[in-house]
């Protein structure tokens, strides 16, 4: 009986999209006390913010959407960890050891450049954070966290004990959780001295000598502008201050002894607060790569590239239809057609199974009505037709109008505008060679190519003549300079007749030189 109930519960959960499952867990945790749930995604703008980072953002946003669809107040916070020290390989040596917010590349502050680009990309997908937090502004330009920092520093020995409980190489008793950057050159201070005022209110005093620029400083923690807490203390402290209820995290942060483990203890024993609900997710990686995407290593497959391949609804569906613990492997060269066809299958399943709550919930998060969504033009066919008609929109539209007589020209035109640009981008940047073709003479024109050209000219100039082809390869070589290509009959039917005649005539003329 117990097993039956457990299986029944699992089946019920499986009928819900994971964003709605998480929303339910949040409601159960804060049913009586929470008026508004706070969901956070944290991103480090150390380089181009790539689609691996996007998985973190879209998970938090999807839970926000699930709560909104249940008429529950929630706030989606996008947090940029730009107070962290520079570790990126793409940043010049002279900018190393500065906080990300101060590091310059080509006279631009990289954290602002990359975070603003990311916000623009999110906006194009309809993902708009309710609140944006820049940690550099919170730490360096205000005293938002200073009181909590002083509180944590006064309990430094207790923090060291918690951290050492999960470390093989133990921290020394005088290890300090405070990170300081020079007030002058902004580079990290490796060695500083901290003393505690004996009289009340027992302020922490800092003194240091900067080995980079020579500046000497003495003052209280409150008087230091460029300061932050070490990551293991920083994250739980900020979660406590911002009252975060939910944050997704990569699976690498979820192992025993990781940030999640120590943060739970620090929140409970230092800040007397509870841990946010955390969901691990698997990494996003490119095909033929075994490591996760990394901005600091220079990986730059970002949302703009992805948006040039797929429209908004396909991108959102692609990320949200995967279970959180399913790794995402991005392979634009081979998966371009498959991604579109699977999305169209999802639309059909939504129409055919209106009682399926999981499909209905996913469509609701994406904000798409399957009954009204139209997909008349095959991307695979458009890939062929666009090259045949050399991206001439009017010719391509006329071609598809003949195939879709019951669809208005305006509807087809709108769909073409969305898909033609993306097909062209894929052909220019990712398509395997077998999908690209143009009229090209072979480098060495042989007798068989000349005979194939004569056969084509005779067929074009004498309508009704039967076209008999024994060796397709020689025709492909003569027309495309490849041993293969799209259906030969389609090439000869749809390609501009004058251009085919001119190409074949040149083959014959050049072979006789």
Number of C-alpha atoms within 10 A of each C-alpha: 6 7 8 9 10 11 12 12 11 11 11 10 14 12 14 18 21 23 24 23 16 22 22 16 13 19 16 10 14 13 11 8 8 15 11 12 21 22 24 29 24 20 18 20 27 30 23 25 27 23 24 24 24 18 24 22 25 19 24 27 25 23 25 30 24 25 23 15 14 12 9 16 14 20 21 26 24 22 19 22 21 26 26 23 22 23 16 20 14 15 21 12 10 10 20 18 20 22 26 27 25 22 24 18 13 8 7 11 14 22 26 17 16 17 22 13 17 21 17 16 19 19 12 15 17 14 17 17 20 14 11 15 16 19 19 22 14 15 19 19 11 12 16 15 19 20 12 16 22 17 13 22 18 15 12 19 17 16 23 18 14 17 22 17 12 14 11 7 7 12 13 11 12 9 11 18 20 20 18 25 23 25 17 14 15 19 25 22 18 14 12 16 11 16 12 13 12 9 7 6 8 12 17 17 17 19 15 19 17 21 14 13 12 12 13 13 16 15 14 16 22 18 13 20 16 21 24 25 23 14 15 18 22 17 19 27 23 16 21 18 14 12 16 21 23 24 23 22 22 18 14 14 14 16 11 11 15 15 18 21 16 21 26 16 19 25 20 14 14 20 16 11 18 19 20 24 15 14 17 17 22 19 22 24 20 17 13 9 10 10 10 16 21 21 22 19 15 17 18 17 19 19 24 18 16 17 16 17 23 22 16 17 15 18 19 22 18 16 17 21 15 13 14 21 13 11 14 21 16 19 13 19 14 13 13 20 16 13 17 20 16 14 17 18 12 18 22 14 15 21 17 12 12 12 10 14 14 19 20 20 20 24 20 15 23 19 13 14 14 19 11 9 11 14 14 14 15 14 20 15 11 19 21 20 21 17 20 22 16 14 16 12 15 10 15 20 15 14 14 21 16 10 11 14 9 8 14 10 15 10 12 19 18 10 15 20 11 14 21 18 15 21 23 19 15 20 18 11 12 15 18 13 10 11 14 15 18 12 18 15 20 16 9 12 17 14 12 14 24 22 17 23 24 17 16 20 18 15 16 18 11 10 8 8 10 9 12 9 13 8 10 14 17 22 25 24 23 27 27 18 21 18 14 17 22 13 11 15 9 12 17 16 11 12 16 13 14 10 11 19 18 11 19 25 17 15 24 19 11 13 14 10 5
